[in-house]
Amino acid sequence: MNEESNLDELYDLISDSVIGSFIIQLLEFYGSFGPLPGVLLPFIEAFVPILPIIVFILANSIVYGLFWGFLYSWAGSIAGAILVFILVRKSERFRWVRRIKYQRHIQKITSFFDRHGFGPLFLLLCFPFSPSALLNVVAAFTKMSIQQVFLAFALGKAVMIFSVSYVGDSIASFAENPVRTIILGVAIGLIWLLGKYIEKRIKRRVDREDGEAI
């Protein structure tokens, strides 16, 4: 089945929902603005988590194609997540933010991330239905460096967004070709290993700088 027919079937699938049809029409209407709408919608979702990020990703893959749709969704989502992270971390001086941070259940989560670092955050971000907005805020409350958080965001969201875009683009043939599932699993494993390697290098650099500062 060729790429055009796959995209047509994906269009029909998403268009069955009112929200999906609206997003597709919006992206097509603003096509003259280039990639801006495709980047802006995932960016806004980081601040308004009730928005349907999955629909945005699928719509981008329809309007812009698999590669560019993935890239625009990833760039917008990462930019929004990092900005939320920075704003929350900068806001810790406010009493109401500290009150949220030191709630018992929030402290348990942040302590878990502080102990395990990159790994759990990366894995949670790989899943399309994980509460990414909550993870953005919780990550800001941890002791993780912005480099570690950016790495987890960038790689975890890359896996999630590419998975959704890839499955959406190939929705008609995905179930008939299980090799694609295997390839996706191997890709996630390789990205995991790459992330752990980079994280270790970041930790060694931070430890070395701390040692020199003492």
C-alpha positions as CSV (number, residue, x, y, z in Angstrom):
1,M,0.0,0.0,0.0
2,N,1.5,3.3,-1.1
3,E,2.1,6.3,1.2
4,E,-0.7,8.4,-0.3
5,S,-3.3,5.8,0.4
6,N,-2.0,5.3,4.0
7,L,-2.3,9.1,4.6
8,D,-5.8,9.1,3.1
9,E,-6.9,6.3,5.5
10,L,-5.3,8.1,8.4
11,Y,-7.2,11.3,7.4
12,D,-10.4,9.4,7.4
13,L,-9.7,7.9,10.8
14,I,-8.9,11.2,12.5
15,S,-11.6,13.1,10.7
16,D,-14.2,10.9,12.4
17,S,-13.8,13.0,15.5
18,V,-14.9,16.6,15.6
19,I,-11.7,17.8,17.3
20,G,-9.5,15.9,14.8
21,S,-11.4,17.3,11.8
22,F,-11.1,20.8,13.2
23,I,-7.3,20.5,13.8
24,I,-6.7,19.1,10.3
25,Q,-8.7,22.0,8.8
26,L,-6.9,24.5,10.9
27,L,-3.5,23.2,9.8
28,E,-4.5,23.1,6.2
29,F,-6.0,26.7,6.4
30,Y,-2.8,28.0,7.9
31,G,-0.6,26.1,5.5
32,S,0.6,29.4,4.0
33,F,2.4,30.1,7.3
34,G,4.7,27.1,6.8
35,P,5.6,25.0,9.8
36,L,4.4,27.6,12.4
37,P,0.9,26.0,13.1
38,G,2.5,22.5,13.3
39,V,5.0,23.7,15.9
40,L,2.7,26.1,17.8
41,L,-0.1,23.6,18.6
42,P,2.1,21.1,20.5
43,F,3.9,24.0,22.1
44,I,0.6,25.4,23.5
45,E,-0.4,21.9,24.8
46,A,2.5,22.1,27.3
47,F,0.7,24.9,29.0
48,V,-2.9,23.7,28.4
49,P,-2.7,19.9,29.0
50,I,-6.3,19.3,28.3
51,L,-5.6,19.8,24.6
52,P,-5.3,16.6,22.6
53,I,-1.6,16.2,21.9
54,I,-2.1,12.8,20.1
55,V,-4.5,14.5,17.7
56,F,-2.0,17.3,17.0
57,I,0.7,14.7,16.3
58,L,-1.5,12.7,13.9
59,A,-2.8,15.8,12.2
60,N,0.8,17.0,11.6
61,S,1.7,13.7,10.1
62,I,-1.2,14.1,7.7
63,V,-0.6,17.7,6.7
64,Y,3.2,17.8,6.6
65,G,4.1,14.1,6.1
66,L,5.8,11.7,8.4
67,F,9.2,13.3,8.7
68,W,8.3,17.0,8.9
69,G,5.1,16.2,10.9
70,F,7.3,14.4,13.5
71,L,9.9,17.2,13.5
72,Y,7.4,20.0,14.0
73,S,5.5,18.1,16.7
74,W,8.7,17.3,18.5
75,A,10.2,20.8,18.3
76,G,7.0,22.4,19.6
77,S,6.5,19.9,22.4
78,I,10.1,20.2,23.5
79,A,10.1,24.0,23.5
80,G,6.9,24.1,25.5
81,A,8.0,21.5,28.0
82,I,11.4,23.2,28.6
83,L,9.8,26.6,29.0
84,V,7.3,25.2,31.6
85,F,10.2,23.5,33.4
86,I,12.2,26.8,33.6
87,L,9.2,28.9,34.6
88,V,8.2,26.5,37.4
89,R,11.8,26.2,38.7
90,K,12.2,30.0,38.7
91,S,8.9,30.3,40.5
92,E,10.0,28.3,43.5
93,R,10.6,31.4,45.5
94,F,6.9,32.0,45.7
95,R,5.2,30.5,48.8
96,W,2.3,28.9,46.9
97,V,4.7,27.1,44.6
98,R,6.8,25.8,47.6
99,R,3.5,24.7,49.2
100,I,2.9,22.4,46.2
101,K,6.5,21.2,46.0
102,Y,6.5,20.1,49.7
103,Q,3.3,18.1,49.6
104,R,3.9,14.6,50.7
105,H,3.0,12.8,47.5
106,I,5.0,15.3,45.4
107,Q,8.0,14.8,47.6
108,K,7.8,11.0,47.1
109,I,7.8,11.4,43.4
110,T,10.6,14.0,43.3
111,S,12.7,11.8,45.6
112,F,12.2,8.9,43.3
113,F,13.4,10.9,40.3
114,D,16.3,12.3,42.3
115,R,17.5,8.8,43.1
116,H,17.0,7.3,39.6
117,G,17.5,10.3,37.4
118,F,17.1,10.1,33.7
119,G,15.7,6.5,33.3
120,P,12.2,6.7,34.8
121,L,11.5,10.2,33.4
122,F,12.6,9.0,29.9
123,L,10.4,5.9,30.1
124,L,7.3,7.7,31.2
125,L,7.7,10.3,28.5
126,C,7.8,7.5,25.9
127,F,4.2,6.6,26.5
128,P,1.6,8.7,24.6
129,F,-0.9,8.8,27.6
130,S,1.6,9.7,30.3
131,P,0.7,12.9,32.2
132,S,3.5,14.9,30.5
133,A,2.3,18.3,31.9
134,L,2.6,16.9,35.4
135,L,6.0,15.4,34.6
136,N,7.2,18.8,33.4
137,V,6.2,20.4,36.8
138,V,7.6,17.5,38.9
139,A,10.9,17.5,37.0
140,A,11.3,21.2,37.9
141,F,10.9,20.3,41.6
142,T,13.7,17.7,41.5
143,K,17.5,18.2,41.8
144,M,18.1,17.1,38.3
145,S,20.1,19.5,36.2
146,I,18.5,21.1,33.2
147,Q,20.8,19.1,31.0
148,Q,19.5,15.8,32.4
149,V,15.9,17.0,32.1
150,F,16.3,18.3,28.5
151,L,17.9,14.9,27.6
152,A,15.0,13.0,29.0
153,F,12.4,15.3,27.4
154,A,14.1,15.3,24.0
155,L,14.6,11.6,23.8
156,G,11.5,10.4,25.6
157,K,9.2,12.7,23.6
158,A,11.0,11.8,20.4
159,V,10.1,8.1,21.0
160,M,6.5,9.0,21.8
161,I,5.9,11.4,19.0
162,F,7.7,9.2,16.4
163,S,5.7,6.2,17.5
164,V,2.4,8.0,17.2
165,S,3.4,9.5,13.8
166,Y,4.8,6.2,12.5
167,V,1.8,4.2,13.5
168,G,-0.6,6.8,12.2
169,D,1.2,7.1,8.9
170,S,1.2,3.3,8.5
171,I,-2.0,2.5,10.3
172,A,-3.3,0.3,7.5
173,S,-0.3,-1.9,7.2
174,F,1.1,-1.8,10.8
175,A,-0.8,-4.8,12.0
176,E,0.0,-6.8,8.9
177,N,3.7,-6.2,9.3
178,P,4.9,-7.0,12.9
179,V,8.5,-6.4,11.8
180,R,7.8,-2.7,12.2
181,T,6.9,-3.3,15.8
182,I,10.3,-5.0,16.4
183,I,12.1,-2.2,14.7
184,L,10.3,0.3,16.9
185,G,11.3,-1.7,20.0
186,V,14.9,-1.9,19.0
187,A,15.0,1.9,18.3
188,I,13.6,2.6,21.8
189,G,16.3,0.4,23.3
190,L,19.1,2.1,21.3
191,I,17.8,5.6,22.4
192,W,17.7,4.4,26.0
193,L,21.3,3.3,25.8
194,L,22.3,6.5,24.2
195,G,20.5,8.5,26.8
196,K,22.2,6.6,29.7
197,Y,25.6,7.1,28.1
198,I,25.1,10.8,27.7
199,E,23.7,11.1,31.2
200,K,26.7,9.4,32.7
201,R,29.0,11.9,30.9
202,I,26.9,14.8,32.2
203,K,27.1,13.4,35.8
204,R,30.9,12.9,35.6
205,R,31.3,16.5,34.3
206,V,29.1,17.9,37.1
207,D,30.9,15.9,39.8
208,R,34.3,17.0,38.4
209,E,33.2,20.7,38.4
210,D,31.9,20.3,42.0
211,G,35.2,18.8,43.1
212,E,37.2,21.6,41.5
213,A,34.9,24.2,43.2
214,I,35.6,22.7,46.7
